[in-house]
């Protein structure tokens, strides 16, 4: 089962609405779902909440170290409470997935994501779960840094928020360690297709009565 839910982002109001903070948005939604409040814990260098679900203690964490030192926060909490890497889920922004979609993944490389890179280093392994929240790609590698540190368009933000809300349906499976079921639910939970516009009603011109000829 997942015992530690981590959301990645950068602290400070200037970063709140940027794409790189999608992980924070996810943990904020999870905190609302579980009716818990995150508060600063300097021992773990982040905003943290702790609760009991299905008889197990569960932690929520938003590192306040800035993105490239996220592992300092995750590693400190995981080591103290003896949480194993495969009991950790890290929610983060993902360039290679379109806004409105989310993917669950176990293990693998950090793929250049600085937050994941530091978590790899601090845990000594990449064998933890990731929830990859699509934010889209700017199309040019040189624009990636600017892209993730900017706000998404309104349409993209709505799509990301909707996918976060849909992913909450997998929470019981994540808590129970039913990762196959959680994966199936998350991966098949895509935005509803927009309904095609209704064709305009045809107007029929009134027929004039025949005119009698004298």
C-alpha positions in Angstrom: 0.0 0.0 0.0 1.0 3.6 -0.4 1.9 5.2 2.9 3.6 8.4 1.7 1.9 10.7 -0.9 4.3 13.4 -2.2 3.5 16.3 -4.4 6.4 18.2 -6.1 6.6 21.9 -6.8 8.3 25.1 -5.8 7.4 27.1 -2.7 6.2 30.7 -2.8 3.2 32.5 -4.3 5.1 33.3 -7.5 5.2 29.6 -8.4 1.7 28.6 -7.1 0.0 28.5 -10.5 2.9 27.3 -12.6 3.0 24.0 -14.4 5.9 22.7 -12.3 3.6 22.9 -9.3 1.1 20.3 -10.6 2.2 17.9 -7.9 1.3 20.4 -5.2 -2.1 20.8 -6.8 -2.6 17.0 -6.6 -1.6 16.7 -2.9 -3.8 19.8 -2.1 -6.8 18.0 -3.7 -5.9 14.8 -1.8 -5.8 16.8 1.5 -9.3 18.2 0.7 -10.5 14.6 -0.1 -9.1 13.3 3.2 -10.2 16.4 5.2 -6.7 17.0 6.5 -4.6 20.2 6.7 -1.0 20.5 5.6 1.3 22.4 8.0 5.0 23.2 7.9 7.3 20.6 9.6 10.9 21.9 9.6 12.2 18.4 10.5 11.0 17.1 7.1 11.6 20.4 5.2 8.0 20.5 3.9 4.3 20.9 4.4 3.0 17.7 6.0 -0.2 16.0 7.1 -0.7 12.7 8.9 -3.8 10.7 9.2 -5.0 7.1 9.7 -6.9 5.3 6.9 -8.0 1.7 6.9 -6.0 1.2 10.1 -2.8 2.5 8.6 -0.9 5.7 9.1 -0.6 7.8 5.9 1.5 10.9 5.3 1.0 13.7 2.8 4.1 15.8 1.9 4.9 18.9 -0.2 8.6 19.6 0.0 9.4 23.3 0.6 13.1 22.9 -0.5 12.6 24.0 -4.1 12.3 21.4 -6.8 15.9 20.3 -7.2 16.2 19.4 -3.5 12.9 17.6 -3.1 14.7 14.4 -2.1 16.0 16.1 1.1 12.4 16.3 2.3 11.2 12.9 1.0 14.3 11.1 2.3 14.1 12.6 5.8 10.5 11.6 6.3 10.8 8.1 4.7 13.9 7.2 6.8 12.4 8.4 10.1 9.2 6.5 9.7 10.8 3.5 7.9 8.7 3.9 4.8 10.0 1.8 1.9 10.5 3.3 -1.6 7.7 1.1 -3.0 5.3 2.6 -0.4 5.9 6.1 -1.8 3.8 7.8 -4.5 5.3 11.0 -6.0 2.9 13.2 -8.1 4.7 15.5 -10.5 4.3 17.4 -13.8 5.0 15.4 -16.9 6.0 17.1 -20.2 5.3 14.0 -22.4 1.6 13.7 -21.5 -1.0 16.1 -22.7 -3.0 18.2 -20.2 -6.0 16.3 -19.0 -4.3 12.9 -18.8 -2.5 11.2 -16.0 -0.4 8.0 -15.8 0.7 5.8 -12.9 4.2 4.3 -13.2 6.5 2.3 -11.0 10.3 2.8 -11.2 12.4 3.8 -14.2 14.6 6.8 -14.7 14.0 10.4 -13.6 13.9 11.4 -17.3 15.6 14.7 -16.5 13.0 15.9 -13.9 15.1 17.6 -11.2 12.7 16.7 -8.4 12.7 13.0 -9.3 16.5 13.2 -9.8 17.1 14.3 -6.2 14.5 11.8 -4.8 16.4 9.0 -6.7 19.7 10.2 -5.1 18.2 10.4 -1.5 16.4 7.1 -1.6 19.2 5.4 -3.4 16.8 3.9 -5.9 14.2 4.7 -8.5 11.8 2.0 -7.4 9.0 4.2 -6.1 5.6 5.0 -7.7 5.1 8.2 -9.8 1.8 9.8 -10.7 2.6 11.7 -13.9 0.3 14.7 -14.4 0.3 15.8 -18.1 1.2 19.5 -18.6 2.2 19.1 -22.3 5.4 20.0 -24.1 6.3 23.4 -25.6 7.6 21.6 -28.7 11.2 22.9 -28.4 13.6 21.5 -25.8 15.2 24.9 -25.2 11.8 26.3 -24.1 11.1 23.6 -21.4 12.4 25.6 -18.4 10.3 28.6 -19.3 7.3 26.4 -20.1 7.2 24.6 -16.7 7.7 27.9 -14.8 4.8 29.6 -16.5 1.1 29.3 -15.9 -0.9 27.0 -18.2 -3.6 28.4 -20.3 -7.1 28.5 -18.7 -8.2 25.5 -20.9 -5.1 23.5 -19.9 -5.5 24.3 -16.2 -9.1 23.2 -16.2 -8.1 20.0 -18.0 -5.4 19.3 -15.4 -7.7 20.1 -12.5 -10.3 17.7 -13.9 -7.8 14.9 -14.3 -6.7 15.4 -10.7 -10.3 15.1 -9.6 -10.8 12.0 -11.6 -7.6 10.4 -10.2 -9.0 10.6 -6.7 -11.3 7.7 -7.5 -8.3 5.5 -7.4 -7.4 6.4 -3.8 -9.0 3.3 -2.2 -7.0 1.1 -4.5 -3.8 3.0 -3.8 -4.3 2.7 -0.1 -5.1 -1.0 -0.4 -2.0 -1.7 -2.5 -4.2 -2.7 -5.4 -1.9 -1.0 -7.9 -3.2 -2.9 -11.0 -6.7 -1.7 -10.2 -5.5 1.8 -9.5 -3.5 1.8 -12.8 -6.5 0.6 -14.8 -8.8 3.2 -13.2 -6.4 6.1 -13.7 -5.4 5.2 -17.2 -8.9 4.7 -18.5 -10.1 7.9 -16.7 -9.9 10.3 -19.6 -11.7 13.5 -20.3 -15.2 13.0 -21.7 -15.4 13.7 -25.4 -17.2 16.9 -26.2 -20.6 16.3 -27.7 -20.9 17.4 -31.3 -22.9 20.6 -31.8 -26.5 20.0 -32.6 -27.3 20.9 -36.2 -29.5 24.0 -36.5 -33.2 23.2 -37.0 -34.2 23.5 -40.6 -36.6 26.3 -41.3 -39.3 25.5 -43.8 -40.7 28.4 -45.8 -44.5 28.7 -45.6 -46.3 27.5 -48.7 -48.6 30.1 -50.2 -52.1 28.8 -51.2 -52.6 28.5 -55.0 -53.9 31.6 -56.7 -57.0 31.1 -58.8 -56.9 32.4 -62.3 -60.0 34.0 -63.7 
